[in-house]
Amino acid sequence: MDTLSPLHLLALVIALVLVLEGLGPFCMPNRWRLFLLQLSQQRAASLQKYGGIMVIVGLVSLYYLWP
């Protein structure tokens, strides 16, 4: 199997993120709208904390899953 170039791998990852992010609004548009409404009413500090946690979990996952 040929190795992927970094640019091709990045394009694949972005495509996968778009597919995963699009599933919510596509499958459950009303629940997605309610979720976004509730999310928009959160304090900025809470959103920052959750965003930071997601970044850390993602980086740790990449560290352990990278070949």
Summary of the structure (lengths in Angstrom):
residues: 67
radius of gyration: 15.9
end to end distance: 14.5
largest distance: 48.1
contacts: 115
relative contact order: 0.06
helix: 84%
strand: 0%
